[in-house]
Amino acid sequence: MVLLKETAPTVEAYIKIVSDLEKKWDLWFRGQANAEWKLVPRLYRELEAGSNTREQDDDTREHFIRAGGSLSDAKPADKWDWYFVMQHHHASTRLLDWTEGALIGLFFAVRENEGYHDAAVWALDPWELNHKVVRKKEVLPPGEPGITKEDRKRYDKWLRERFAKRQRCPLRPVAVYPRHSTRRIAVQQSCFTIHGWDRRGLEEIVPSLGVPMVKITIPSWAVGPIQDSLETCGIDETTVFPDLDGLGRSVSRGEKKAQHDRPHQGVYTRLRPSKVDKKGVGVFAIRSIKKGAPLFLGDADEMAWSEKSNLPRGPKPLRELYDDFAVIKTGPDEKKRYGCPTSFNRLTLSWYLNHSQRPNTKCDPDLNFSALRDIERGEELTVDYSTYSERPGPWVEPWWPTKGKARRKPRPGARRGKRRTAR
């Protein structure tokens, strides 16, 4: 059985694909925010090559079970209950989450996708998987009190007692149901595959067994509209996560969507060759800006601080990133620290503001930027670095010919420190 591939640009198209597939197979669904991600459990994603899988798995279970009892109202009944609870609370396990709800699977595919890349929903026939692996076309809840001793023994191979000796785990994965020990497991119609010692992804293992598996790709440009359609259908954070955290995320998404429905909203500036720094770029107004208007709304506000002694000593271009862009502060311990974006790949417009002793932009104590006066369209925005950064000085106005004479050109690095918005 080869891996089948489909594409769904709308909820309607997705439902049509799923309806056609379920005429042939009984399916579980797993949504992933990135279509290129493999179907590999968290434990295997985080383990280093050659590490002891069994030992790491047992250690994680031991620590979670020892400390978890006092931190939750849920009272897991056995080792299977504990393992499912571990998975739902982001501990490293050999489990992969699936759901019997096709729209819930789609929700998880688009939930944390920001539109940079395609998402995907994987569809699997778990009964056929178990038929190939345990020779029985059934999916059971191995922790259920009413399960037979024979069935319990059959599935316990995948979850041995912690630190038990001479007990081997099977190589291939198997599908299992959880007991509905928590509200989240029940609402999400959760089900799981538990992997054996084969660290490959299910997308490699399952087709080789002749088990039906389908990958439904969600194009990146369709993610936003599908999020809206699912919300209209009543599939949102509150319904999938029935608690106050889910409600809070649902409300926040609505506010964010209202504020940033279109990318140009709240944008006043763009980059162009600078008139202030003749060899660099500057920030220019693309429309009139009123005095006091906040600038760079929506700019990410993460900040990383490095002590001067930790800065790279070579090659020179790496050190120049800190010299050209960092905010410099000296703390009470008299250590000089450089504030930068968490990655220089994330430089935004606010980092490119050039210095002037006659600025039209100001920076407040919380490092938010706003217009110091009315700024005309086409005008370059400037700021006084000394109001928020201990940049090297003294500051010298940039060079340009004036009445046949030349003003002194500022030394390299002394005019190009930039600061981004921090809120």
N, C-alpha and C positions, 0 to 999 in steps of 0.2 A: 504493500500500500504506500503510494507516494504521498508527500505532504501537499495538500491542496491549498491554493491561494485565491483569495477573493479581495475585492476592494469595495468599501462602503463609504461614500461621501456624505450620506444623510442617514438619519435614524430610519427613515422609511426603507432605504436600500438595505440597511443592515437587517431589519426585521424580515425583509423578503429573503435574504440569503439564509438567515437562521431557519426560517420556516421551511425552506426547501431542504436544508440539511437534515432537519429533524424528521423529515418523512422517511429518511434512511437510517438514522442513528439516534440514540439517546445521548445528549451532549451535556457536558459541563463547560463553563466559560471562564476564562482568565484574561483580564484586561491589563495591558502594560503600556506605560506612558511613552516608551520608545520602541518602535517596531523592530529595532535591531537587537534589543536585549534578548539574551538566551533564557530558556526556561530552566534556570538553575536555582536551587534553594539558597537562602542567605548564608547558611553555614559553609557551603562550598564556594560561594562567591568571596567569602572573607578569609578562608584558609589559604595559607601559603602552600605552594607545591611541595609535596613530600611530607607534609605534616600529618600527624596522627588523627584521623577523622574520629575514630571511636573515642579516644581520650578527650578530645575537645568537646565532643557532643555530651559525654558523661559529665564533664566538669561544668558545662553550662547548665545542664539540667539540675545538677546538685545545688549549685548556687541559687538558681531561680526558685526552686522548690523550698529551700531552706529559708529564704528571705521573703518569699512572696505571700506566705499565708497571712501575715499581719498587714499587708498593703492592699488587700482587695476584699470586697464583700463576697466574691465568688469563692466557692468551696469545692475545688476539683475533687472528684471521687477516687481517681486512680491515675496511673502514670500517663494514660492516653489523654485524659482531661487536662492534666498539667501541660502536656506537650502542645495541645491545641491552644491553650491559654497563652503559653509562651509565644507561639507564633503570632497571635493577635496583638501582643504587646511588644512586638519587634525584637524579640530575642532571636539569636541565631539557632535555627533548627534545620532538619532535613525535609521540612514540609514546604509544599507550594500551595498557596490559597487558590481555590476555585469556587465557583458559585453555580447553582442551578438556574439562576436568573439571568437571562440573556442581556437584559437592559442594565442589570447591576454590573455585569462584566464590562459592558460598554462604558458605564459611568467610571469605573476604575481606570479604563484606558485613557479617558480624556481629562480626568480629574486634576492631575498635576502636570498636564502638558501645556506649555506656554506657546505652542504654535511654532516652535523652532524645527520640529521634526515630526515624522509620521508616528502615530500610535498604532496599536494592534490589539485585537481580541483573538485569543487562541481558543479553539473548540476541540474537545477531546471526548471520545466515547470511553468512559471509565469501565463499563461492563466488559467491553471487548479487551481492554487492557488487562483486567483481572483474569479474564478467560485465558489469555496467553501466559500470564505469570503464575497464577495459583490454580489454574485448570478448573476454575469454577466461574460461571458467568453471573457474578453477584458482587454487590458492594455492601459491606457491612460496617456497623459502628463497633469496632473492636473493644471499646470500653463499656458497652451497654451491659448492664447486669444480666439480662436474659439471654445473652449469646451462649451458644453451646461451648463446651470445653474443647471440642474438636476445632471449631472455628476460631476460638480465642487462641489456641495453640498455633493455628495456621498463620495468624496475623501478628502474633507476638514476636515472630522472628524479626520484624522490622523495628521493634522497640523493646530491646532486651532490658532487663533490670540493670541499673547503673553499676558499673565496675564488675559485672559478673564475668567470671572466667570461662574460657572455652565455649563462648557463644558467638556464632558467626551471624552476620546480617546478610540477607540475600543481596545479589548484585543489582537486580532490576527494581524499578519503583512499583508501587501498588497503590490503588485508589481506596480511600476509606472515608466513611462518614464520621463526623464528630457527634457526641452527645450535646444537646443544646443546653450547655451549662451556663452560658452567658447570653444576655439579650443581643449583643452584637453578633454572635455566631448565628443566632436564630434569624434575626432580621436580614442579614446578608446572605441567607441560604447557603451558608458555608459548607464546603467539602474540601478534601485535601488529597494530594498525592504525597506519599512519603517515600523518599528516595532511599535506595540501597547504597552500596559503596561505589557505584559507578558515578563519577562526578560529571559526566557529560550532561548536556541539557536534554530535556524531554523531546525537543524537536529533532534530535538525532536518534534517541533511543526508541521512541514509540513507532515511527514509520518503519524502522528495521524489523519490528515485531509483526508488521502487517496490521497495525491498529489505526483506524481512521483518526486523522488530525487535520485541522483546517486553520489557516492563518488569515484573518480578516483585517486588512490594513485600513487604517483611518488616515486619510491625507492630512497633512499639517494644516492646510488652509480650511479644512472642514471641522477642526476641533472646536473652535468657538461656537459656530452655529449648532453643533451637536450638543454642546454643553447647555445652550439655551433651550433646545428642543427637549432634552431630558428633564430640565427644570420644569418645563411646561407639563410634562408627563408625570410630575411628582417624584422624580428621582433626583434627589439632591443630598447635600451633606446631612440634613436633619433626618431624612428617612433612612439613609444608609448607616449613619452613626447616631442612633437615637439617644442622645445625651446632650448636656449643655455645651460641650466642646463642639459637637456637630452643629448645634444651633448657632453658636458664635461664628463658626466658619461660614455658614450659610448667609448670615447677615452681612459679614465682611465682604463676601463675594459680590453681593448685590450693590453695596456701596462702591466698591472698586469698579465694577462694571459701569455704574452710572457716571463715575468721574472720568473714566478712561475708555469711553466707548470708541473714540477715534484717536489714532496716534498723535495727531497734531494739536489736540486740545491742551491748552496751557503752555504751548511752546512759543517762545519769543525770539529764539536765537538759533544760529547755525555757525559752523566754522568756515572761515575764509582766510586767505593770506593776510597777515596782520599789517596794519599801517604803523603800529607801535613797535613791534619786533620785526624788523625788515627781513630776518632770516626764518621767521617762524609763522605760526598761524595764530589767529585770534578769534574771539567770539563776537559776532555781529548781530545787531537787532534786525529781524526780518519784518517787524511791524513796530509801530509806536508803543512805547512802554511808559506808563504813568509812574510818577514818583511813588515809592513805597510798594510797588508791585512785586510779589515774590517771584523769584527766578528759579529755573531748573526743577520745577515740580515733577515728581515721578522719578527723579534721579535716585539711583540706589544709594543707600547711606552706610554701607559696611565700611569699616576702617580697620586697617592693620597698623600696629606701631612697632617699630624696630629700633633697638638701641644702636647708637652710632657704631659701637664695637662689633655689631652683628651684620653690618652692611657688607656687601660683596667687595672684595679687594681687586677683583679682576674677573673677566675682562672689563676694560674701561667703560664700554657702552652700558653694561649693567649698572655700574655705580652712577652713571649719568642720569639714569631714570630717577634715582632718588634725588640727585642734585637739581634736576629740572622740574620735578613735579611734587616733591614731598612738602608737607607742612612740618615745620621744625618747632619742637617745644622742649624746654628744660624743666624737669620736675623738681620737687622739693629735695630729692636726693642728688640734685645737680647733675643728673645724667641727661644727655641730649638724646631725644627720640625723634624719629622720622615717621610721620603719619602718611599713609599711602592707601590706595584702593587695595582690596584683598588680593587682586591680581592686576598687574599693569595692562593686561588685556581688557580690563574693564574701565579704562579711562573714559570719562564722560565730559560733556561740554564744560562743566564748572572747573575742571582741572586745567583748562586752557586759557583762563582769564589772565591777561597780562597786567603787569604792575604800572601804576601811574601815581604821581604825587597829587594829581588833580583827577581823582577817580569819579566815575558816574555810578558806580556800584559799591555797596557796602556789605560787610559781613558782620552779623550780630554775635553775641557771646556764645550762642548755640551753633555757630558756624552755618547759619542760613543766609543766603544771599538775597538782596532786594535792590531795587532801583533807588539810588541816592537822590536822583532828580529825574525829570522827564527826559526820556531818551528817544531820539528820532530814529526812524527806520533807516538802516544803512550805517548807523553809528557803531563804532567798536566799543564794547564794554570793557572797562578796566576797573581795577580795585587796588587799594593800598595794602600790599602784603604785610606791612609792619603792624596792621591792626589785628592780625590773627596768627602770624607766623614769625619766628625769629630768623628770617632769611638774612643771609649775609648782606651787609650794606657798606657804605651809605648808598641809598638809591639814587640812580642817575637817570634823568630823562633820556629816552632813546635818541639815537643820532638821526639827524636829517639836515641837509644844507639849509642855512638861514643867512640871507643877505651876503652870500659869497663866502661865509665862514662855516666851519663845521663844529657842531657841538661834540663834546667828548662821548665816545661810544662806550656804553657800559661793558664791564668785563663779562666774559661768558659765564653763564650760570647765575648771575646776580639779578637778572631781570625776568627769569622765566619760571619761578616757582608758581605752582598752581594749587588750587584747593577746590575740592568738590563740596557739594552740599552735604551736611550731616544734620539730620533732624532727630 
